[in-house]
Amino acid sequence: MSHSIALITGGSRGLGASAALHLAKQGIDSVITYQSNRDKALEVITEVNKLGAKAVALQLDTEKAETFADFAKDLNNALQEHWQTERFNFLLNNAGIGLHATFAETTEAQFDQLMNIHLKGVFFLTQSLLGSITDGGRILNVSTGLTRFSVPGYAAYAMMKGGIEVLTQYLAKELGARGISVNVLAPGAIETDFRGGAVRDDKQMNAFLASQTALGRVGLPDDIGGVVASLLAGDNHWITAQRIEASGGMFI
């Protein structure tokens, strides 16, 4: 394999897209997944190519675990076609949706959707890809600052991410024999279109969060993309089973 390859779920925008670009700067190729917006995914591929790396896009709905076996076959075909390999090095479980609803108002349908995407989806997608990850590879799961501090309206969302943080420790233990490190990245408030772009577009919310952050502003996608590249591509193989928060020091 001439290049290291990362699989990034939800790679067509926001943190996933930034991660692909930061990895490309380090010469790492990407397979990015998108749920519905193929055009956005192709824009990311164009940017990756400009940086001298290669990327391909595959459709994936992480809410539908019954599709993962077929996705694994699609991935294998893409790896064979574009890289002449059956393996990839890095898995970034990034795809997700936001939900803001008080505990009292959260519906069972909302709860189930969050669980399927953020908890069940990550569990079974990772399981279905285990045979394709190289020994000595790395897995990075995306969590949230909301597992450390509580903000009303995120009980169900943060609960799923808390499950991911526990899963990360178990994966690190069980995959350690293969030399695979598994960590969890917990971003703070970031200016993306997540949850309708609330952090980015609500000036009052943005100012409040900036005032509660040690570095004096909310995060940008590039702040997280850089951390992802460091954890996946950097000389960090001895770090595993850790929760790394990248929040600029929120609520400390």
C-alpha angles and dihedrals in degrees: 000000000000096000136034111243130210126199110212120188114209090019100151097084147003119009095355093054091047090050091053091052095047090049090048089057086060092050096258119141123218144212105203125192127212130187102212112333104086092162092061090048091052090051089056090049090053091052092048090051090052088058091055098255132108129242137174130192127225128184116242134162105201090196091070110068090177088071096055097090090055090045090053088055091048089050092049090051091049092049091050094046100044104027106017091234140105096214140071129195110215134038120196111189096201109135114115150126132233128235128186112191131131118249090252093052101042110116127215089244091055091047092050093049092051091047094048094050104034104031115015092034095053092044097052098034090055090046092052092051099046093101092054098050114094120241105259090031128132137238122199120188120197118229130158142250085245090082089066101038128029125234116179113253100038103080097119095039095048091044090060091047090050087058089052090054090055091045089053091060092049093048090050090053097045097041096042091093087065092050091248114146118209124195138163125230117207113196121197124215109330132186101242135118088265110135092006094311092289097155092045100043106031102082093192093051091044092052093047093050091046089053090054094050122089093221091051103241141061119261130269126215090252090059089061097037089059092052091049092052091049094050095044104033101023128091091271102117092126092062112089139147090024134135109222114192118204103186106122086249103305118190095351 
